[in-house]
Amino acid sequence: MIDRYAVIGNPVAHSQSPRIHAMFALALREDVEYGTILGRPGRFADDVKAFRQSGGRGLNVTVPFKLDAFELATQRSERATQAGAVNTLKFDRECVIGDNTDGAGLVRDIQENLGFDIAGKRVLLMGAGGAARGALLPLLAERPMRIAIANRTVTRAQALAARFEPHAAGVALSCGSYEDAGGPFDLVINATSASLSNVLPPLSPDVFAKGALAYDMVYGERARLFLAYSLANGAARAADGLGMLVEQAAESFFLWRGVRPVTLPVLAALRERDAEMTALNAR
């Protein structure tokens, strides 16, 4: 029988995950089927149970169910435990293994695809929600010189810094408001939801060091405002989160299948499709 996987979320019809995993499976000659599940708020466990009973082997989990997936998991990876959220489930007999591949996908995109070495760098992480929590442990593992967490609500930034302080091991970990973030920074990561509303966080234009990389976890048109602002105020390069999406999917695929996909051809295909859609909409 074909092994079945899916992404569950609400909404979920827009997800790129089926296309990404189809390309992974084709390239690796893995006999898998990947679909979408429109999850029901308050019925997440029931929807997962139904998928497992139909032969499902694993799930990607997106908004708004990452906390539900965390609670459902009977075994969690360290990065899922520290993030407090799960975006990947693997079903192994009665065991439900929960992982969080977002941060690993972010780091791999920055270092492997963009060629930016995080070690020894000054990093500004904007936001203190789930996206920032998922990113911190993998970022700390790369041993930057410093990570500053900036958030509108300073107490949330403080709580996040305190949570990850035991993992800092020589990395200067600080927190505060956008106004007192300090700088300049070599890597500025937007882990807020501001881009989803087409607004900018209250970021000083002085935060970008010479040669800085600006990175928005959001991808596509929604990231354009932050990336344009960054380039106009001193960043040398700017990237959206499409590469992160592909890389976190590859981490999930590896967890499920034990083989790691080559991601660059998939990322190039997605970029080409985005360019084609932009040109089509401009006509």
Residue pairs with C-beta under 8 A, 6 or more apart in sequence:
1 55
2 31
2 32
2 33
3 31
3 32
3 33
3 55
3 57
4 32
4 33
4 34
4 35
4 51
4 54
4 55
4 56
4 57
5 21
5 32
5 33
5 34
5 35
5 56
5 57
5 58
5 59
5 60
5 256
6 34
6 35
6 36
6 37
6 51
6 56
6 59
6 60
7 15
7 17
7 18
7 34
7 35
7 36
7 37
7 59
7 60
7 61
7 62
8 36
8 37
8 38
8 39
8 44
8 47
8 48
8 51
8 59
8 60
8 61
8 62
8 65
9 15
9 36
9 37
9 38
9 39
9 61
9 62
9 63
9 64
9 65
10 38
10 39
10 40
10 41
10 63
10 64
10 65
11 38
12 36
12 37
12 38
12 39
12 62
13 36
13 38
15 36
15 62
16 245
16 270
17 34
17 36
17 60
17 62
17 249
18 34
18 35
18 36
19 270
20 245
20 246
20 249
20 266
20 270
21 32
21 34
21 249
21 253
22 34
23 261
23 265
23 266
23 269
24 30
24 249
24 250
24 253
24 261
24 266
25 31
25 32
25 34
27 261
27 262
27 265
27 266
28 257
28 259
28 261
30 257
30 259
32 257
37 47
37 51
37 59
39 47
39 65
40 46
40 47
41 64
44 65
44 68
44 69
44 72
45 68
45 72
48 59
48 72
48 89
51 59
52 91
56 91
57 90
57 91
57 256
58 88
58 89
58 90
58 91
58 252
58 255
58 256
59 69
59 88
59 89
60 87
60 88
60 249
60 252
61 68
61 69
61 86
61 87
61 88
61 89
62 87
66 85
66 86
66 87
66 100
66 130
67 84
67 85
69 85
69 86
69 87
69 89
69 98
70 76
70 80
70 84
70 85
70 86
70 98
72 86
72 89
72 96
72 98
73 80
73 86
73 89
73 96
73 97
73 98
74 94
74 95
74 96
74 97
75 95
75 96
75 97
75 98
76 86
76 97
76 98
76 99
77 97
77 98
77 99
77 100
78 137
79 99
79 100
79 101
79 103
79 104
79 134
79 137
79 138
80 86
80 98
80 99
80 100
82 133
82 136
82 137
82 163
82 164
82 167
83 100
83 102
83 103
83 130
83 133
83 134
83 137
84 130
84 133
85 100
85 130
85 133
85 134
86 98
86 99
86 100
87 99
87 100
87 101
87 102
87 134
87 248
87 252
88 98
88 99
88 100
88 101
88 251
88 252
88 255
89 96
89 97
89 98
89 99
90 96
90 97
90 99
90 255
90 256
91 97
97 255
99 251
99 252
99 255
100 134
101 248
101 249
101 251
101 252
101 255
102 131
102 134
102 135
102 244
102 248
103 134
103 135
103 136
103 137
103 138
103 139
104 138
104 247
104 248
104 251
105 243
105 244
105 245
105 246
105 247
105 248
105 249
105 250
105 251
106 135
106 138
106 139
106 189
106 215
106 217
106 241
106 244
106 247
106 248
107 118
107 135
107 138
107 139
107 141
107 142
108 247
108 250
108 251
109 239
109 241
109 243
109 244
109 246
109 247
110 116
110 118
110 187
110 213
110 215
110 239
111 117
111 118
111 142
112 247
113 243
113 247
113 263
113 264
113 267
114 213
114 237
114 239
114 243
116 187
116 213
116 237
118 139
118 142
118 143
118 144
118 187
119 142
119 143
119 144
120 143
120 144
120 145
121 144
121 145
121 186
121 187
122 144
122 145
122 146
122 148
122 183
122 184
122 185
122 186
122 187
122 209
123 139
123 144
123 146
123 147
123 148
123 185
123 186
123 187
123 188
123 189
124 147
124 148
124 150
124 181
124 183
124 185
124 187
124 188
124 189
124 207
125 132
125 135
125 136
125 139
125 147
125 148
125 149
125 150
125 189
125 191
126 132
126 150
126 151
126 178
126 188
126 189
126 190
126 191
126 192
126 201
126 203
127 150
127 151
127 190
127 191
127 192
127 193
127 201
128 149
128 151
128 153
128 156
128 157
128 159
128 160
128 175
129 156
129 191
129 192
129 193
131 191
131 192
131 193
131 217
132 149
132 151
132 160
132 191
133 160
133 163
135 189
135 191
135 217
136 147
136 160
136 164
136 167
137 164
137 167
139 147
140 147
140 164
140 167
140 168
140 169
140 171
140 173
143 169
143 170
143 171
144 171
144 187
145 171
145 172
146 171
146 172
146 173
146 174
147 171
147 172
147 173
147 174
148 174
148 175
148 176
148 181
148 182
148 183
148 185
149 157
149 160
149 161
149 173
149 174
149 175
149 176
150 157
150 175
150 176
150 177
150 178
150 181
150 201
150 203
151 157
151 160
151 175
151 177
151 178
152 177
152 178
152 201
152 202
154 175
154 176
154 177
157 175
157 176
157 177
158 175
160 175
161 173
161 174
161 175
164 173
165 173
174 182
176 182
178 201
178 202
178 203
178 204
179 202
179 204
181 204
181 207
183 204
183 206
183 207
183 208
183 209
184 206
184 207
184 208
184 209
184 210
184 212
184 234
185 207
185 208
185 209
185 212
186 209
186 211
186 212
186 213
187 212
187 213
187 215
188 203
188 207
188 208
188 212
188 213
188 214
188 215
188 230
188 235
189 215
189 216
189 217
190 201
190 214
190 215
190 216
190 217
190 218
190 223
190 226
191 217
192 201
194 200
194 201
194 226
195 216
195 218
195 222
195 223
195 225
195 226
196 218
196 222
198 222
198 225
199 225
200 225
200 226
200 229
201 226
203 229
205 229
205 233
205 234
206 233
206 234
208 214
208 230
208 233
208 234
208 235
209 234
210 234
210 236
211 236
212 230
212 234
212 235
212 236
212 237
213 235
213 236
213 237
213 238
213 239
214 226
214 227
214 230
214 231
214 235
214 237
214 238
214 239
215 238
215 239
215 240
215 241
216 223
216 226
216 227
216 238
216 239
216 240
216 241
217 241
217 244
218 226
218 240
218 241
219 240
219 241
219 242
219 244
219 245
220 240
220 242
220 274
221 278
223 240
223 241
227 238
227 239
227 240
228 238
230 238
231 238
242 267
242 270
242 271
242 274
243 263
243 267
246 263
246 266
246 267
246 270
247 263
250 260
250 261
250 263
253 259
253 260
253 261
254 260
254 261
